[in-house]
Amino acid sequence: MIRRTTLMIIVSAGLLAACNGTSENGQAANEVAERIFTGGTIHTGLGTTVEAVAVRDGRIVYAGDAAGLAEFTDAGTETVDLGGVAMFPGFTDSHAHLIGIGQRERTLNLEETTSIADLQARVAAYADTNSEGVVFGRGWIETHWPEARFPGAGDLDAVVADRPVILIRADGHALVANSAAIEAAGVTDETPDPDGGAILRGEDGRATGMIIDTAMAPFRALLGEPTEAERLEIYEAGARVMASYGWTGVHDMSVPYRDVAILERLADEGRLALRVHVSANPGDYADVAANAPRQHASGQVTARAVKLYADGALGSRGAALINPYADDPANRGLMLMQADAAGAMMDDALRDGVQLAIHAIGDLGNRSVLDWVEAAYGRVPVEERAIAQPRWRIEHTQVVSPSDLPRISQLGLIASMQPSHAIGDLHFAPARLGAQRLSGAYAWRDITDSGAVIAGGSDAPVERGEARIEFYAATVRRDLDGFADLETWHLEQALSRDEALALFTSNAAWAAFREEELGTIAPGMLADFSVFDMDLMTAEDLDLRHARPVMTVIGGEVVWRGE
């Protein structure tokens, strides 16, 4: 049975009285804590637990047994009674899309859509209450639908035919559009596929309404761009949602560099409930390089990275594979970047001190990135680099040829992986890949054992984005119903609880160049804490599915609290 407790915050009477700027035992007043956390299990992320943590000026000044608090408290010190719950170093989502998370709260949310019929019903209901403009939604995924197919323009035309409908798949690498949207985007049956994209067509040669990767550009143009005021609201909403999911930080991917100033403004105004490490779009490289490393005075916003795309996504068969898809023998996926362009940017990034975060999902996509990085290292020796160890990242590292796995560590790359992808993809990845390629898919154990650092994230809004789901997926490797095919899904790739905790704490800090101040609970570190209603380190495997955050703390300040 899962015990749920209510978190209590009270103003302590103080263990010591303040007197003329000093405590009774002579402790200097400027060392007295503003707030203490005690009354629960506190995991430091260093393999130990403590009874109490004291915080001043946003940093930890004490972590140890309760008796030691006497050195750091007076009548003005606030006590946070954890009420028996569990506190951890702040969890950081190492790969998410804040603007997409915020938009998910403001548009048609198609998560948990169960069928094409359900999709049609949701679109019709939304269109009835939003009578103008494009009908825009995101979050559908067809792999478990009874129709066992992608939706098409005809399905959408049946419910909304008089204005454009654009519905983006959960992975963000595909969309379905109705006929009005196809016409408005200027796409015809004769429109050629762009490089790195595809317009899916039926046996009759006509566009079906399914649009993949770079072919999505004219449809995205129909949606327009939010105003600056709207972007402020969207980012604020996205950060608030992620804080409520148990995260204290997010590595925000594919961000227009101009939006860094928006995030900094939210931090200035006390409206940003997270720390945000930005990876900008490739077109903003020059701005990133000119300012890297950029860190806001609050410490909440940093920007030193650029996000690149090597290939597409597995669910939409855009991930680039060495051999064809097992369920589509004519298809090997899509490469979205080629060696020459990648090499030129990598050479510049090594000299400019820009961190690169490179999306790669298929085994060909991942091998290509490894080859490109190895070649760049050969062209730009260490003495010519702005940073000897650039901490470049492969985002997703999802399907890797076993022979390539050791190269991630050998090249000093960070594998930025999202455990929930494995527990969602287990229902279709065997069909896409075939049994042989599954041995290198979502291979957390093999990558960890090779010596590489894995930074854990969620890829929200592609996935739900809850911290407890990511922790559960990393350690249990079963879907949320407790299912996994024991013969094909390689449960031996699951991680220990300590390893999983590191994914979202110390490893995430390393991946953002902030390991000296984030990722563990120890004196001198920033006071970022994630608090859950059960001890993630000792709970039964399947009980982890039901863990809930109860408090999120940044710099010693409670930014979100559950009921």
N, C-alpha and C positions, 0 to 999 in steps of 0.2 A: 504494500500500500504506500502511495506517495503522500508524504506529509507536506502540507502547504502551511506556511506561516505568514503572519503579517509583519512587515518591517516597521519598526518604531523609531522615530527620530525625536530625541528629547534634548533639552539643554541641561548639561550636567551641572550639579552643584560644585563640581571640581574636586579633584583629589587634594589639591593644595590651594591655598588662598594667595592671591596676588598682593604684593606689598611693595609700594614705592618702585614699581617697575621690575621687581624681581620676585621669584617664588620664595617660599619659606626656607627652602634648602639652598638658596643662593643661585638657582638656575636663572640665567639671564632671560628677561622677558621676551626678547626677540627669538628665543628658542621654544617658547610655549606654543603648543599646537592650537590651531584654530578649530580643528575637528579631529575626533578619533573614531575609529571603526572597530567594534569589538562585539563579542556575543555570538559568533558563528565560527565556522571552519574557514580559515583564510589560507589559501594556497598561494605560495610566493612565486611559483613558476621556476623555482630553483630546486625542486624536489623536496621541499620542506613545507610545513605549515606553521603559522604563528597565531597567537591569541588576539593580537591587537595591532593596529596601524595608526600612527599619528601623522597629521598632515598640516603643513604650513606653507603659505604662498604657493600653493599648487604642487608642492613636492612632498615626498615622504620624508619625515624626519626621524621616524622610529618604526620598526617592525620587530615584534618579539612577544614576550609573555606579558600578561596583563599587569603584573606587578611593576614592570618597567615604565608604565605610563606615568607614574608619579613624577618623573623627571620632566614631563612634557605637558602637563595640564595645570590649569588654574580655574578660577570661578567662571571665566568667560569661555572656556573650551566647550564646544558642542560635542555631544556623544551620539553617534549613530549605533543603535542597538540592532545588530543583524538578526536577532530573534531566532538563532539556530540555523540560518541558511548559509550558503557557501559563497565566498568571495574569491575572485581570481584577478590576476592582472587583466587590464582591459583587453577584451577581444577585438582584434582588427580584421575586417574583411579585406583581404588582399586583392580582390578583383570584383568590383561592382560598378554600376553605372547610375550615379546619383540622380541625374536628370531623368533617366528612364524610370527610376523608382518613384520620383515625384510625379511624373506624368501618369504613371499607373494609378495614382490616387485621384487623378483629375479627369481621366478619359475612360473609355470602355475597357474594363478589366476582364480579360478572357481566360484568366487562370481557372483551372479545374473545369473547363468546358468538356463535356462528356461525349459529344457526338456532333456530327454536322447538323442534325436537327436542333440540338441545344445551341450551337453557334448561331443558327438562323433565328432562333427565338430571342437570344440575347441582342443580336443586331436589330431586330424589329422593335424590341422594347426600347432600346437606346434611341433609335431613330424617332420614335414617337414622342419622346420627351426632349429631344435635341433636334429641333426641326430645321436647322439651317446648317449649311456648310458640309464639309466632308465628314462622313462617319468614320472615325478613327479608333481602332482598338489594338490591343496587344496581349499576347500571353497564351494563345492557343497552341496545342501540340496534338497531333493526330495519331500518335503511335499506339494509343490504347482505344481509339474509337472503334465502334462496331463496323463502321463502313470500310475500315482498313484502306483508306486512301486520303490523299490531300483534298481539301475543299477546292472548289472552282468558281469561276465567275457566274456560272449558271445557278449555283447554290445561293449566291448572294443576290443575284438579279431577282430571284423568286420572292425576296422579302423587301429589298430596296433597289429600285431600278431608276429612280428619277434624279439621283445625285451620287457622287463618288462614294464608294466604300473601300477603305484600305485597312486590312487587318494583318498586323505583323506577327509572324510566328514567334514563339517564346524565345528562340535562340537569337532573334534579331537578324538572321541571315536569309530570311525568306518572308514573302508576304503573299496574300491572296487579295485580288482586287475584283470588283464587279465591272461590268461592261462600261458603265459611265466613267469609272476611274481609268480604265484602259484607254478609252477614247480621249479623255482629258490629258493623259500623260503623253499622248501622241504615239502610242504603240499600236502597230498593226500586225497582221499575220506575217507580213514580209519583213518586219523589223529584225535586223540581224542581232544575234547575241553579242553583247559587248565583251571585251576581254575581262575575264574574272567573273562573268555573270551568265545567266541563262534565263530565257523566256520559255517556260515549259509549254510544249505543244502536244496536241492529241494526235491520234493516227491520221486524222484528216489534215494535219498541218496547221490547224488553227491554235492560237494562243489559248491556253486553258484558264488563265488568270493567276497562275502560280509564277512568281517572279523570284529569282535567286540572286543574292549578293549584289554585284555592281549594277545589275539590270534594274535594281530597285530605285536608282537615283531619281528618275523623272517622277516617280510616285511620291518619294519623300519631298520633292519640290512642291507638290500639290498641297502638302500639309502646312507649308510655311514655317517661319521661325517665331517662337515666342518673343514678346517684347522683353526689354530688360526688367521691367517690373514683374512680368510673369515669371521670368527666369529666377528672380529672387524668391518668389513664392514657391516655385517648383523645387529649387534646391533646399529651401528651408523645410518643405514637407518631406522630401526624400531623406534628409538627415534625421528628422524627427522619427520617421518610421524605422530607420536603421537603429537608432538609439533604443527604441522600444523592442527591437529584436535581440538586444543584448550586446550590440557593438559600441565600442568607444571610438573606433576609427574606421575609415574606408580608404582604400587605394582606388581612386576614381579614374576610370578608364575612358579614353576617347573624348576628352574634354576640349572644347574650343578654348584656346589660351586666354581669350578675352574674359572668359568666365572665372578665371582665377581672381580677378578683381571683385567679382560678385560674391564669391565665397569669402574673400577677405572682408568685404563690407558686412556680410552676415556675422562674421566673427566679431567685428568691431561693435556691432549692435547687440551682441549677446543672443543672436538668433540661430547660431550654428551649433547643433547638438552633437558634433563629432569633430575628430581630427581628420583632415582630408589630405592625402598625398596624391597629387594630380599627375596623370599621364596625358599629355596633350596630343592633338591630331598631327599627322605628319606635315601638313601644310603650315603648321605653326613652329616648325623646327627652329627657324632663325630666332624667333622670340624666346623660345626656351633656352637656346644656347647662349643668347645675350644676357640672360638673367640667372642662369643656373649657378649654384642652387638658390632658389628663391624661398624664403621662409618668412611668413608674416610674424609681426611682433608678438602676437598672441600664442604662437607655436601651434596654432590649429590648422594652418594651411601651408603646405610645402609644394613646390613645383620644380622638378628637375628632370622629368622623364617625357618620352615620346612613345606613343603606342603605334606599332606597325601591324599589318595583317599579312601573313604568309599564305593562308588558305581560308576556306569557308568552314561550315559546320557539318557535323556528322549527320544530324537528324534530317537535314535538307539535302544530303548527299553532296555537299560542297566541300567537305574535308578532302584534301588531296591524299590519295593513297598510292602506294608503290604498285600494287596490283588492283584490278578492278573490284568494285563493290560486289560482294557475294550475292546480293539481291538485285543487282543491276549491272550485268557483265559488260555493258558497253560504256560504263561510266567509271572514271577514276577520280572524279572531283575537280576542284578548281584551285589553281594557284593564283593568288591575288597580287603577288609581287614576284619579280624576277631577280636573278642574281646581280645584274649590273646595278639596278636601282638600290637594292639592299646593300650591296657592297659600298657604294658611294656614301650612303647615309651612315653606315657603320664606321667607315674611316673617319668621317667628320665627327661623329659622336665620341669616338675614342679620344680625339684631340681636343674636343670642346668640353668634355666632362658631362655629357648628356647620358642619362640612363635610358636604355631602350627596353621596352616591354613588347615582345613580339608574339602575336597570336599565332599558334600552330596547333592543329588538332589531329590531322591525319599523319600516318607514318611518313609519307613523302613530305608533308609540310614540316614536320619536326626534323627530318633528316636534312632538308634544305636549309633550315635555320642553323643547324649545327655546322653544316658545310660553310655557310656564309660567315658565321662567326669565326670559325677556325681560319678561314682565309684572311679575314680582316685583322685578326691578331698577328698573322704572319706579315701583313703589309705595314702595320703600325706597331713597332716594338714598344715595350714598356716605357722606355725613356722618352718616347714621343707622346705618351698619353697624359691627359690631364689627371686621370685617376688610374693608378696601376691596376686596381681590381674594380672594374666598372659596375659590377653587380647587375649585369643585364639579366633579363628575365624571359623565360618562355611562358607565355600565358596559355594555360590549359594543359599542355604537355600530355595530351589525352591518349593518343594511340602512337606508341613508339616501337619501332623494331627492336627486339631484345638486344641485338648487336649494337644498337645506338645508345642504349640506356647509360652505360658507363661514361659516355662522352659528355653528358650534362655536367657531371662533377668534374671531369678532367678539364673542361673549359671554364670552370668557375661560374656556371650559369645557375640561376635560381629557377626552380620549377614552380611556377605559380599555378596551383591546381585547385579545383573546386570539387570537394568530395560528393556533393549532392548530384553532380552530373552522373556519377557512377550508379547511384541508386535510382535515378530516373532512366538512364540509358540502358540499364540491364534488361529492359523489356524489349528493346529493338536492336541494340548493338550486336548481339550474336548473329542476327539475320544480316545486318549491314556488313559485318566484318568476317564472319565465319569463325569457327572455333580456334583455328591456328593463331589468328592475329589477336585474340583476346588475351594471350599470355603477356602481351606488352601494353595492354590497355588499362588505364587508371592504376598504374603500377606503383602505388605509394611505397610499398615495402621495398621493392627492388631499388627504387630511386633513393630512398633514405639509406638503405644499406650500402649503396655505392658511394655515399659521402656527400651527396648533393643536399642543399637546403631546399625544403618545400615550404612555400608560403601558401597558407590556406585561405580560400575565399568562397564566395557563393555565386558570382556572376549575376546577381540580381540586377534587373528584373527577369533575366532568363530563368532563374530559379526563384523560389520564394524569398530566400535571403535570410532566414532565421538562423542565428548562431547555433542553437541547439540541434537543428537538422544537420548542419555541417559537421558538428562534433560527433553526432550519432553516426553519420555516414562514414566518417573517417575511421571509426573504431569498430563498427558493426558490419558495414558494407552490405546491408540488406535494405530493401525498400521500406517505406513507412508502415507497411503491413507485416513486416518481418520476413518477407520472401526474398530468396535468392536461389538460383539454380546451382546446387552444390557441385554439379559436374562441370559447369562451364565458367562460373563467375569468380573463380580464384579468390576465395575468402582469405587465403593466406596473405593477400596483399593488404589486409587491414592493419591499422597501426595500434600501438598501445595507447593508453590514456595519456601518459606523459608526452608521448610523441605528438598526439593530436593536440594537446594543449599548446605545445610549442608552435605548431602550425599557425595558430591564430594569435600568438603573443610574441615570444622572442624571435621566431623566424620572420614574422610579419614586420617586426621592428627592424631586423637586419635588412630586409628587402626594401626598406624606405630610408636606409642610412640613419636610423634613430635608435640603434641598440644600446647606446649609452644612456638613454633617458626613458625608453619605453620597453615593455615586454616582460618585466619582472617586478615584484614587490620587494623593494629594498631601499634603505635610506639613500636620498639623493635622486631617486627616480621620480618621474612625473606621476602624480597620484591619479592614475586612470584605473578604474576597477569595473568589472562586470560581475553582477551578483545574481545568482540563480536560486530557485527554490529547492534544489536538490544538489547533492555533491556529485558533480559529473565524474569525479575520479573513482567513486566507489559504488555508484548506482548500478543496478542490473542492466545488462545491455539493452533490452527492449524498453526499460523504463526511461532511458535517455530520450526517447521520442516525446515524452510528456513533460520534460523539463521546461520551465518557463523563467524568463528573466524577471527580476523584481526590482532592480535598481541599476542605473548606469551612471557612473561617476567620471567626470573629466576634470583634471586638475584639482581634485578634492571637492568639486562642486557636483551636487546631484542634478543631472540634466534631465533625467527621466526616472519616474517611479511608478511601479505597477500598483494595482489595488491590493 
